[in-house]
């Protein structure tokens, strides 16, 4: 697939590539040079399937991303909640 470099040095990844790799706006990419090639490597964020559970002490509903999940930003919480609706 072909894309073009903008005057600001930006490149748009074709939609089929973004879909296949499940890339979303704001996802970090590592850029490196290998020979005469530019290589972009997605830096995976933890994407757990979240669920709403009752807090064991308060009994109130809370969003759980599972044990060992990193803390989520408010933007990530909003994205997860949007997917649950």
DORO-830083 format. One record per residue (C-alpha): residue number from 1; residue in one letter; x, y, z. Coordinates in pm, 1 decimal. Layout:
[NUM a [X Y Z]]
...
// end
This chain:
[1 x [0.0 0.0 0.0]]
[2 x [117.9 346.5 -78.9]]
[3 x [95.9 662.6 133.2]]
[4 x [246.2 1011.1 110.2]]
[5 x [462.3 1218.8 342.1]]
[6 x [298.3 1553.3 428.5]]
[7 x [478.4 1887.7 440.1]]
[8 x [483.5 1846.2 820.5]]
[9 x [656.1 1506.7 791.6]]
[10 x [339.8 1314.5 880.7]]
[11 x [235.5 981.9 730.4]]
[12 x [-117.6 842.5 730.0]]
[13 x [-131.0 466.8 775.4]]
[14 x [-388.3 313.9 539.8]]
[15 x [-710.6 203.1 706.9]]
[16 x [-659.1 -164.5 621.9]]
[17 x [-325.8 -163.6 807.2]]
[18 x [-474.8 14.4 1110.2]]
[19 x [-765.1 -231.6 1120.9]]
[20 x [-547.3 -539.8 1082.6]]
[21 x [-314.9 -430.0 1366.1]]
[22 x [-598.1 -282.8 1578.1]]
[23 x [-423.8 55.5 1586.5]]
[24 x [-615.2 345.6 1738.3]]
[25 x [-549.5 720.4 1756.5]]
[26 x [-288.1 788.7 2022.0]]
[27 x [-131.3 440.2 2006.5]]
[28 x [247.9 468.5 2038.2]]
[29 x [468.7 348.0 1752.7]]
[30 x [844.3 294.9 1761.7]]
[31 x [1014.6 424.2 1446.6]]
[32 x [1350.8 290.4 1335.0]]
[33 x [1566.1 267.1 1026.5]]
[34 x [1664.9 -75.5 896.7]]
[35 x [1890.7 -39.5 595.0]]
[36 x [1697.7 178.7 350.8]]
[37 x [1360.6 106.4 516.9]]
[38 x [1158.3 291.6 777.5]]
[39 x [1000.4 42.6 1018.3]]
[40 x [711.0 131.6 1249.8]]
[41 x [650.0 -106.0 1539.8]]
[42 x [332.7 -74.4 1749.2]]
[43 x [409.8 -53.7 2120.4]]
[44 x [127.3 -258.6 2265.5]]
[45 x [-70.7 -116.4 2546.8]]
[46 x [-245.9 -346.3 2786.5]]
[47 x [-593.3 -393.0 2641.3]]
[48 x [-793.3 -599.3 2879.3]]
[49 x [-1153.9 -678.3 2846.3]]
[50 x [-1306.8 -484.0 3129.2]]
[51 x [-1613.3 -561.3 3327.9]]
[52 x [-1823.1 -387.4 3586.6]]
[53 x [-1817.0 -573.1 3920.2]]
[54 x [-1930.0 -502.8 4274.5]]
[55 x [-1661.7 -367.8 4505.3]]
[56 x [-1607.8 -630.0 4778.3]]
[57 x [-1621.7 -375.2 5061.4]]
[58 x [-1867.1 -108.4 4947.1]]
[59 x [-2086.7 -316.8 4718.2]]
[60 x [-2078.6 -33.1 4466.1]]
[61 x [-2021.5 -104.8 4096.0]]
[62 x [-1661.2 -54.3 3983.6]]
[63 x [-1478.1 -103.1 3656.8]]
[64 x [-1231.2 -392.8 3673.4]]
[65 x [-962.9 -463.1 3413.1]]
[66 x [-851.5 -777.1 3596.7]]
[67 x [-566.8 -859.6 3830.9]]
[68 x [-228.0 -718.9 3738.3]]
[69 x [-375.7 -464.3 3498.5]]
[70 x [-198.9 -128.4 3496.7]]
[71 x [-380.0 185.7 3607.2]]
[72 x [-596.6 324.4 3329.8]]
[73 x [-612.8 684.9 3216.2]]
[74 x [-952.7 853.1 3212.1]]
[75 x [-941.7 843.0 2829.9]]
[76 x [-886.8 466.1 2834.8]]
[77 x [-1171.2 421.8 3085.4]]
[78 x [-1399.3 627.9 2859.0]]
[79 x [-1307.2 407.4 2559.8]]
[80 x [-1378.1 89.4 2754.7]]
[81 x [-1710.3 221.8 2880.0]]
[82 x [-1807.1 322.4 2525.0]]
[83 x [-1737.2 -35.7 2409.3]]
[84 x [-1959.2 -176.2 2687.5]]
[85 x [-2259.0 37.0 2590.6]]
// end
